[in-house]
Amino acid sequence: MLAAANRDPQIWDDPARFDPRRAIKPNFSFGAGLHFCVGAPLARLELQIALPIVFERCPDLRLCGAPDYSNKYHFHGLERLLLHI
C-alpha cells in the first residue's frame, strides 16, 4: 500500500519521525518498476541543490512542532511543516 511506503519499522528507525539527516536506505516514495515516477530524478536533483543552500543560509533552522500530514485517499505527504529560523 502506498501509504506504508518508507514507514516500515523493520527498515526505518522511528519511521514516523521527519529526519532529513536519516541514513540513506531504499526509498519507495517514487514508486517502482512500470509505475516509477518520471519526475523522480528532477525532484532528487532539486533537493540535492536546494537543501544545502537552505541549511547554509539558515543554520539555526528547527521544527516548531510536529509535521502535519495530509490524509487524502492514498496520499499522505506533508501538508504543513512549521519551521523556526
PDB file as gemmi writes it, atoms N, CA and C in Angstrom:
CRYST1    1.000    1.000    1.000  90.00  90.00  90.00 P 1                      
ATOM      1  N   MET A   1       0.831  -1.173   0.000  1.00  0.00           N  
ATOM      2  CA  MET A   1       0.000   0.000   0.000  1.00  0.00           C  
ATOM      3  C   MET A   1       0.881   1.243   0.000  1.00  0.00           C  
ATOM      4  N   LEU A   2       0.531   2.212  -0.832  1.00  0.00           N  
ATOM      5  CA  LEU A   2       1.322   3.424  -0.982  1.00  0.00           C  
ATOM      6  C   LEU A   2       1.504   4.165   0.336  1.00  0.00           C  
ATOM      7  N   ALA A   3       0.485   4.182   1.172  1.00  0.00           N  
ATOM      8  CA  ALA A   3       0.565   4.914   2.446  1.00  0.00           C  
ATOM      9  C   ALA A   3       1.634   4.342   3.365  1.00  0.00           C  
ATOM     10  N   ALA A   4       2.024   3.094   3.168  1.00  0.00           N  
ATOM     11  CA  ALA A   4       3.026   2.471   4.026  1.00  0.00           C  
ATOM     12  C   ALA A   4       4.447   2.634   3.493  1.00  0.00           C  
ATOM     13  N   ALA A   5       4.610   3.185   2.313  1.00  0.00           N  
ATOM     14  CA  ALA A   5       5.938   3.347   1.727  1.00  0.00           C  
ATOM     15  C   ALA A   5       6.830   4.152   2.662  1.00  0.00           C  
ATOM     16  N   ASN A   6       8.028   3.664   2.892  1.00  0.00           N  
ATOM     17  CA  ASN A   6       9.037   4.320   3.725  1.00  0.00           C  
ATOM     18  C   ASN A   6       8.628   4.457   5.188  1.00  0.00           C  
ATOM     19  N   ARG A   7       7.694   3.629   5.642  1.00  0.00           N  
ATOM     20  CA  ARG A   7       7.271   3.660   7.047  1.00  0.00           C  
ATOM     21  C   ARG A   7       7.388   2.283   7.698  1.00  0.00           C  
ATOM     22  N   ASP A   8       8.133   1.400   7.091  1.00  0.00           N  
ATOM     23  CA  ASP A   8       8.302   0.055   7.619  1.00  0.00           C  
ATOM     24  C   ASP A   8       9.285   0.091   8.789  1.00  0.00           C  
ATOM     25  N   PRO A   9       8.824  -0.211  10.009  1.00  0.00           N  
ATOM     26  CA  PRO A   9       9.715  -0.142  11.163  1.00  0.00           C  
ATOM     27  C   PRO A   9      10.842  -1.181  11.122  1.00  0.00           C  
ATOM     28  N   GLN A  10      10.729  -2.198  10.261  1.00  0.00           N  
ATOM     29  CA  GLN A  10      11.820  -3.155  10.110  1.00  0.00           C  
ATOM     30  C   GLN A  10      12.950  -2.572   9.267  1.00  0.00           C  
ATOM     31  N   ILE A  11      12.646  -1.535   8.511  1.00  0.00           N  
ATOM     32  CA  ILE A  11      13.641  -0.890   7.653  1.00  0.00           C  
ATOM     33  C   ILE A  11      14.122   0.425   8.265  1.00  0.00           C  
ATOM     34  N   TRP A  12      13.190   1.227   8.772  1.00  0.00           N  
ATOM     35  CA  TRP A  12      13.483   2.589   9.229  1.00  0.00           C  
ATOM     36  C   TRP A  12      13.405   2.702  10.742  1.00  0.00           C  
ATOM     37  N   ASP A  13      14.380   3.364  11.346  1.00  0.00           N  
ATOM     38  CA  ASP A  13      14.325   3.687  12.770  1.00  0.00           C  
ATOM     39  C   ASP A  13      13.334   4.829  12.943  1.00  0.00           C  
ATOM     40  N   ASP A  14      12.355   4.667  13.807  1.00  0.00           N  
ATOM     41  CA  ASP A  14      11.350   5.689  14.091  1.00  0.00           C  
ATOM     42  C   ASP A  14      10.760   6.240  12.784  1.00  0.00           C  
ATOM     43  N   PRO A  15      10.081   5.408  11.999  1.00  0.00           N  
ATOM     44  CA  PRO A  15       9.642   5.783  10.652  1.00  0.00           C  
ATOM     45  C   PRO A  15       8.663   6.952  10.596  1.00  0.00           C  
ATOM     46  N   ALA A  16       7.970   7.263  11.673  1.00  0.00           N  
ATOM     47  CA  ALA A  16       7.006   8.365  11.653  1.00  0.00           C  
ATOM     48  C   ALA A  16       7.666   9.720  11.904  1.00  0.00           C  
ATOM     49  N   ARG A  17       8.937   9.725  12.281  1.00  0.00           N  
ATOM     50  CA  ARG A  17       9.641  10.977  12.594  1.00  0.00           C  
ATOM     51  C   ARG A  17      10.308  11.535  11.338  1.00  0.00           C  
ATOM     52  N   PHE A  18      10.121  12.828  11.092  1.00  0.00           N  
ATOM     53  CA  PHE A  18      10.792  13.501   9.978  1.00  0.00           C  
ATOM     54  C   PHE A  18      12.245  13.732  10.355  1.00  0.00           C  
ATOM     55  N   ASP A  19      13.174  13.168   9.589  1.00  0.00           N  
ATOM     56  CA  ASP A  19      14.594  13.312   9.881  1.00  0.00           C  
ATOM     57  C   ASP A  19      15.359  13.408   8.565  1.00  0.00           C  
ATOM     58  N   PRO A  20      15.631  14.625   8.082  1.00  0.00           N  
ATOM     59  CA  PRO A  20      16.320  14.770   6.796  1.00  0.00           C  
ATOM     60  C   PRO A  20      17.762  14.265   6.832  1.00  0.00           C  
ATOM     61  N   ARG A  21      18.309  14.020   8.021  1.00  0.00           N  
ATOM     62  CA  ARG A  21      19.686  13.523   8.120  1.00  0.00           C  
ATOM     63  C   ARG A  21      19.737  12.004   8.285  1.00  0.00           C  
ATOM     64  N   ARG A  22      18.603  11.360   8.155  1.00  0.00           N  
ATOM     65  CA  ARG A  22      18.494   9.900   8.291  1.00  0.00           C  
ATOM     66  C   ARG A  22      19.408   9.213   7.265  1.00  0.00           C  
ATOM     67  N   ALA A  23      19.985   8.088   7.654  1.00  0.00           N  
ATOM     68  CA  ALA A  23      20.848   7.324   6.739  1.00  0.00           C  
ATOM     69  C   ALA A  23      20.067   6.930   5.480  1.00  0.00           C  
ATOM     70  N   ILE A  24      20.744   6.952   4.366  1.00  0.00           N  
ATOM     71  CA  ILE A  24      20.109   6.618   3.088  1.00  0.00           C  
ATOM     72  C   ILE A  24      19.867   5.110   3.017  1.00  0.00           C  
ATOM     73  N   LYS A  25      18.623   4.747   2.701  1.00  0.00           N  
ATOM     74  CA  LYS A  25      18.220   3.347   2.533  1.00  0.00           C  
ATOM     75  C   LYS A  25      17.299   3.287   1.317  1.00  0.00           C  
ATOM     76  N   PRO A  26      16.929   2.088   0.852  1.00  0.00           N  
ATOM     77  CA  PRO A  26      15.994   2.015  -0.278  1.00  0.00           C  
ATOM     78  C   PRO A  26      14.739   2.836   0.009  1.00  0.00           C  
ATOM     79  N   ASN A  27      14.290   3.559  -0.986  1.00  0.00           N  
ATOM     80  CA  ASN A  27      13.194   4.501  -0.824  1.00  0.00           C  
ATOM     81  C   ASN A  27      12.127   4.221  -1.880  1.00  0.00           C  
ATOM     82  N   PHE A  28      10.864   4.151  -1.465  1.00  0.00           N  
ATOM     83  CA  PHE A  28       9.794   3.829  -2.405  1.00  0.00           C  
ATOM     84  C   PHE A  28       8.843   4.996  -2.649  1.00  0.00           C  
ATOM     85  N   SER A  29       9.272   6.205  -2.304  1.00  0.00           N  
ATOM     86  CA  SER A  29       8.414   7.382  -2.489  1.00  0.00           C  
ATOM     87  C   SER A  29       8.029   7.609  -3.944  1.00  0.00           C  
ATOM     88  N   PHE A  30       8.880   7.218  -4.851  1.00  0.00           N  
ATOM     89  CA  PHE A  30       8.621   7.459  -6.259  1.00  0.00           C  
ATOM     90  C   PHE A  30       8.079   6.235  -6.982  1.00  0.00           C  
ATOM     91  N   GLY A  31       7.655   5.226  -6.243  1.00  0.00           N  
ATOM     92  CA  GLY A  31       7.110   4.022  -6.870  1.00  0.00           C  
ATOM     93  C   GLY A  31       8.234   3.088  -7.289  1.00  0.00           C  
ATOM     94  N   ALA A  32       7.884   2.144  -8.152  1.00  0.00           N  
ATOM     95  CA  ALA A  32       8.877   1.176  -8.620  1.00  0.00           C  
ATOM     96  C   ALA A  32       8.413   0.570  -9.939  1.00  0.00           C  
ATOM     97  N   GLY A  33       9.355   0.046 -10.672  1.00  0.00           N  
ATOM     98  CA  GLY A  33       9.045  -0.639 -11.922  1.00  0.00           C  
ATOM     99  C   GLY A  33       8.314   0.243 -12.908  1.00  0.00           C  
ATOM    100  N   LEU A  34       7.270  -0.286 -13.521  1.00  0.00           N  
ATOM    101  CA  LEU A  34       6.489   0.424 -14.524  1.00  0.00           C  
ATOM    102  C   LEU A  34       5.873   1.709 -13.968  1.00  0.00           C  
ATOM    103  N   HIS A  35       5.615   1.730 -12.688  1.00  0.00           N  
ATOM    104  CA  HIS A  35       4.951   2.875 -12.060  1.00  0.00           C  
ATOM    105  C   HIS A  35       5.933   3.868 -11.440  1.00  0.00           C  
ATOM    106  N   PHE A  36       7.213   3.781 -11.808  1.00  0.00           N  
ATOM    107  CA  PHE A  36       8.209   4.700 -11.270  1.00  0.00           C  
ATOM    108  C   PHE A  36       7.940   6.111 -11.777  1.00  0.00           C  
ATOM    109  N   CYS A  37       8.013   7.075 -10.892  1.00  0.00           N  
ATOM    110  CA  CYS A  37       7.719   8.473 -11.218  1.00  0.00           C  
ATOM    111  C   CYS A  37       8.772   9.041 -12.171  1.00  0.00           C  
ATOM    112  N   VAL A  38       8.337   9.575 -13.306  1.00  0.00           N  
ATOM    113  CA  VAL A  38       9.281  10.132 -14.278  1.00  0.00           C  
ATOM    114  C   VAL A  38       9.927  11.419 -13.768  1.00  0.00           C  
ATOM    115  N   GLY A  39       9.326  12.075 -12.774  1.00  0.00           N  
ATOM    116  CA  GLY A  39       9.891  13.298 -12.216  1.00  0.00           C  
ATOM    117  C   GLY A  39      10.843  13.060 -11.061  1.00  0.00           C  
ATOM    118  N   ALA A  40      11.055  11.801 -10.672  1.00  0.00           N  
ATOM    119  CA  ALA A  40      11.900  11.487  -9.518  1.00  0.00           C  
ATOM    120  C   ALA A  40      13.322  12.027  -9.649  1.00  0.00           C  
ATOM    121  N   PRO A  41      14.003  11.840 -10.779  1.00  0.00           N  
ATOM    122  CA  PRO A  41      15.367  12.368 -10.871  1.00  0.00           C  
ATOM    123  C   PRO A  41      15.422  13.889 -10.694  1.00  0.00           C  
ATOM    124  N   LEU A  42      14.452  14.602 -11.238  1.00  0.00           N  
ATOM    125  CA  LEU A  42      14.412  16.057 -11.079  1.00  0.00           C  
ATOM    126  C   LEU A  42      14.164  16.427  -9.615  1.00  0.00           C  
ATOM    127  N   ALA A  43      13.236  15.752  -8.952  1.00  0.00           N  
ATOM    128  CA  ALA A  43      12.946  16.037  -7.545  1.00  0.00           C  
ATOM    129  C   ALA A  43      14.182  15.791  -6.681  1.00  0.00           C  
ATOM    130  N   ARG A  44      14.894  14.705  -6.938  1.00  0.00           N  
ATOM    131  CA  ARG A  44      16.108  14.414  -6.162  1.00  0.00           C  
ATOM    132  C   ARG A  44      17.190  15.458  -6.416  1.00  0.00           C  
ATOM    133  N   LEU A  45      17.350  15.865  -7.659  1.00  0.00           N  
ATOM    134  CA  LEU A  45      18.332  16.892  -8.005  1.00  0.00           C  
ATOM    135  C   LEU A  45      17.988  18.221  -7.335  1.00  0.00           C  
ATOM    136  N   GLU A  46      16.704  18.588  -7.345  1.00  0.00           N  
ATOM    137  CA  GLU A  46      16.279  19.822  -6.691  1.00  0.00           C  
ATOM    138  C   GLU A  46      16.617  19.789  -5.204  1.00  0.00           C  
ATOM    139  N   LEU A  47      16.373  18.647  -4.551  1.00  0.00           N  
ATOM    140  CA  LEU A  47      16.681  18.528  -3.122  1.00  0.00           C  
ATOM    141  C   LEU A  47      18.181  18.564  -2.861  1.00  0.00           C  
ATOM    142  N   GLN A  48      18.964  17.941  -3.722  1.00  0.00           N  
ATOM    143  CA  GLN A  48      20.417  17.947  -3.544  1.00  0.00           C  
ATOM    144  C   GLN A  48      20.982  19.358  -3.674  1.00  0.00           C  
ATOM    145  N   ILE A  49      20.352  20.174  -4.487  1.00  0.00           N  
ATOM    146  CA  ILE A  49      20.811  21.547  -4.675  1.00  0.00           C  
ATOM    147  C   ILE A  49      20.204  22.477  -3.625  1.00  0.00           C  
ATOM    148  N   ALA A  50      18.914  22.370  -3.388  1.00  0.00           N  
ATOM    149  CA  ALA A  50      18.208  23.326  -2.530  1.00  0.00           C  
ATOM    150  C   ALA A  50      18.491  23.144  -1.044  1.00  0.00           C  
ATOM    151  N   LEU A  51      18.471  21.921  -0.543  1.00  0.00           N  
ATOM    152  CA  LEU A  51      18.626  21.726   0.902  1.00  0.00           C  
ATOM    153  C   LEU A  51      19.961  22.230   1.455  1.00  0.00           C  
ATOM    154  N   PRO A  52      21.090  21.955   0.805  1.00  0.00           N  
ATOM    155  CA  PRO A  52      22.338  22.523   1.331  1.00  0.00           C  
ATOM    156  C   PRO A  52      22.323  24.057   1.374  1.00  0.00           C  
ATOM    157  N   ILE A  53      21.688  24.683   0.397  1.00  0.00           N  
ATOM    158  CA  ILE A  53      21.593  26.149   0.379  1.00  0.00           C  
ATOM    159  C   ILE A  53      20.728  26.633   1.539  1.00  0.00           C  
ATOM    160  N   VAL A  54      19.593  25.983   1.751  1.00  0.00           N  
ATOM    161  CA  VAL A  54      18.700  26.357   2.856  1.00  0.00           C  
ATOM    162  C   VAL A  54      19.428  26.209   4.185  1.00  0.00           C  
ATOM    163  N   PHE A  55      20.111  25.066   4.398  1.00  0.00           N  
ATOM    164  CA  PHE A  55      20.800  24.831   5.668  1.00  0.00           C  
ATOM    165  C   PHE A  55      21.982  25.778   5.866  1.00  0.00           C  
ATOM    166  N   GLU A  56      22.627  26.174   4.776  1.00  0.00           N  
ATOM    167  CA  GLU A  56      23.740  27.131   4.871  1.00  0.00           C  
ATOM    168  C   GLU A  56      23.221  28.519   5.244  1.00  0.00           C  
ATOM    169  N   ARG A  57      22.127  28.926   4.620  1.00  0.00           N  
ATOM    170  CA  ARG A  57      21.561  30.254   4.874  1.00  0.00           C  
ATOM    171  C   ARG A  57      20.805  30.340   6.195  1.00  0.00           C  
ATOM    172  N   CYS A  58      20.323  29.204   6.670  1.00  0.00           N  
ATOM    173  CA  CYS A  58      19.530  29.176   7.910  1.00  0.00           C  
ATOM    174  C   CYS A  58      20.102  28.108   8.845  1.00  0.00           C  
ATOM    175  N   PRO A  59      21.291  28.333   9.411  1.00  0.00           N  
ATOM    176  CA  PRO A  59      21.930  27.288  10.223  1.00  0.00           C  
ATOM    177  C   PRO A  59      21.166  26.945  11.504  1.00  0.00           C  
ATOM    178  N   ASP A  60      20.294  27.835  11.966  1.00  0.00           N  
ATOM    179  CA  ASP A  60      19.532  27.565  13.190  1.00  0.00           C  
ATOM    180  C   ASP A  60      18.120  27.064  12.900  1.00  0.00           C  
ATOM    181  N   LEU A  61      17.867  26.643  11.699  1.00  0.00           N  
ATOM    182  CA  LEU A  61      16.550  26.153  11.292  1.00  0.00           C  
ATOM    183  C   LEU A  61      16.134  24.962  12.162  1.00  0.00           C  
ATOM    184  N   ARG A  62      14.941  25.051  12.748  1.00  0.00           N  
ATOM    185  CA  ARG A  62      14.421  23.990  13.618  1.00  0.00           C  
ATOM    186  C   ARG A  62      12.923  23.827  13.406  1.00  0.00           C  
ATOM    187  N   LEU A  63      12.415  22.651  13.707  1.00  0.00           N  
ATOM    188  CA  LEU A  63      10.974  22.414  13.656  1.00  0.00           C  
ATOM    189  C   LEU A  63      10.282  23.160  14.789  1.00  0.00           C  
ATOM    190  N   CYS A  64       9.109  23.730  14.522  1.00  0.00           N  
ATOM    191  CA  CYS A  64       8.321  24.413  15.555  1.00  0.00           C  
ATOM    192  C   CYS A  64       7.293  23.480  16.184  1.00  0.00           C  
ATOM    193  N   GLY A  65       7.043  22.383  15.578  1.00  0.00           N  
ATOM    194  CA  GLY A  65       6.052  21.445  16.075  1.00  0.00           C  
ATOM    195  C   GLY A  65       6.049  20.214  15.203  1.00  0.00           C  
ATOM    196  N   ALA A  66       5.123  19.351  15.479  1.00  0.00           N  
ATOM    197  CA  ALA A  66       5.015  18.115  14.705  1.00  0.00           C  
ATOM    198  C   ALA A  66       4.565  18.419  13.277  1.00  0.00           C  
ATOM    199  N   PRO A  67       5.112  17.728  12.306  1.00  0.00           N  
ATOM    200  CA  PRO A  67       4.656  17.902  10.923  1.00  0.00           C  
ATOM    201  C   PRO A  67       3.178  17.546  10.800  1.00  0.00           C  
ATOM    202  N   ASP A  68       2.472  18.220   9.905  1.00  0.00           N  
ATOM    203  CA  ASP A  68       1.052  17.972   9.663  1.00  0.00           C  
ATOM    204  C   ASP A  68       0.936  17.222   8.341  1.00  0.00           C  
ATOM    205  N   TYR A  69       0.514  15.972   8.421  1.00  0.00           N  
ATOM    206  CA  TYR A  69       0.428  15.137   7.221  1.00  0.00           C  
ATOM    207  C   TYR A  69      -0.986  15.144   6.652  1.00  0.00           C  
ATOM    208  N   SER A  70      -1.065  15.112   5.346  1.00  0.00           N  
ATOM    209  CA  SER A  70      -2.338  15.051   4.642  1.00  0.00           C  
ATOM    210  C   SER A  70      -2.922  13.644   4.786  1.00  0.00           C  
ATOM    211  N   ASN A  71      -4.219  13.529   4.702  1.00  0.00           N  
ATOM    212  CA  ASN A  71      -4.866  12.223   4.760  1.00  0.00           C  
ATOM    213  C   ASN A  71      -5.923  12.162   3.660  1.00  0.00           C  
ATOM    214  N   LYS A  72      -5.467  12.269   2.414  1.00  0.00           N  
ATOM    215  CA  LYS A  72      -6.363  12.285   1.273  1.00  0.00           C  
ATOM    216  C   LYS A  72      -6.152  11.036   0.423  1.00  0.00           C  
ATOM    217  N   TYR A  73      -7.147  10.190   0.394  1.00  0.00           N  
ATOM    218  CA  TYR A  73      -7.127   8.946  -0.372  1.00  0.00           C  
ATOM    219  C   TYR A  73      -5.885   8.158   0.000  1.00  0.00           C  
ATOM    220  N   HIS A  74      -4.911   8.040  -0.887  1.00  0.00           N  
ATOM    221  CA  HIS A  74      -3.693   7.302  -0.562  1.00  0.00           C  
ATOM    222  C   HIS A  74      -2.466   8.200  -0.582  1.00  0.00           C  
ATOM    223  N   PHE A  75      -2.665   9.523  -0.519  1.00  0.00           N  
ATOM    224  CA  PHE A  75      -1.552  10.455  -0.462  1.00  0.00           C  
ATOM    225  C   PHE A  75      -1.440  11.002   0.957  1.00  0.00           C  
ATOM    226  N   HIS A  76      -0.327  10.728   1.595  1.00  0.00           N  
ATOM    227  CA  HIS A  76      -0.155  11.107   2.993  1.00  0.00           C  
ATOM    228  C   HIS A  76       1.111  11.925   3.195  1.00  0.00           C  
ATOM    229  N   GLY A  77       1.439  12.767   2.234  1.00  0.00           N  
ATOM    230  CA  GLY A  77       2.642  13.598   2.346  1.00  0.00           C  
ATOM    231  C   GLY A  77       2.399  14.769   3.292  1.00  0.00           C  
ATOM    232  N   LEU A  78       3.421  15.576   3.433  1.00  0.00           N  
ATOM    233  CA  LEU A  78       3.312  16.739   4.309  1.00  0.00           C  
ATOM    234  C   LEU A  78       2.310  17.742   3.776  1.00  0.00           C  
ATOM    235  N   GLU A  79       1.463  18.213   4.651  1.00  0.00           N  
ATOM    236  CA  GLU A  79       0.531  19.280   4.304  1.00  0.00           C  
ATOM    237  C   GLU A  79       1.055  20.607   4.856  1.00  0.00           C  
ATOM    238  N   ARG A  80       1.739  20.506   6.017  1.00  0.00           N  
ATOM    239  CA  ARG A  80       2.299  21.709   6.629  1.00  0.00           C  
ATOM    240  C   ARG A  80       3.502  21.311   7.479  1.00  0.00           C  
ATOM    241  N   LEU A  81       4.556  22.135   7.383  1.00  0.00           N  
ATOM    242  CA  LEU A  81       5.770  21.914   8.163  1.00  0.00           C  
ATOM    243  C   LEU A  81       6.223  23.269   8.680  1.00  0.00           C  
ATOM    244  N   LEU A  82       5.955  23.533   9.966  1.00  0.00           N  
ATOM    245  CA  LEU A  82       6.295  24.823  10.557  1.00  0.00           C  
ATOM    246  C   LEU A  82       7.744  24.812  11.045  1.00  0.00           C  
ATOM    247  N   LEU A  83       8.484  25.851  10.648  1.00  0.00           N  
ATOM    248  CA  LEU A  83       9.888  25.950  10.986  1.00  0.00           C  
ATOM    249  C   LEU A  83      10.196  27.245  11.705  1.00  0.00           C  
ATOM    250  N   HIS A  84      11.202  27.215  12.527  1.00  0.00           N  
ATOM    251  CA  HIS A  84      11.704  28.406  13.218  1.00  0.00           C  
ATOM    252  C   HIS A  84      13.098  28.700  12.672  1.00  0.00           C  
ATOM    253  N   ILE A  85      13.309  29.924  12.251  1.00  0.00           N  
ATOM    254  CA  ILE A  85      14.617  30.290  11.682  1.00  0.00           C  
ATOM    255  C   ILE A  85      15.465  30.940  12.748  1.00  0.00           C  
TER     256      ILE A  85                                                      
END                                                                             
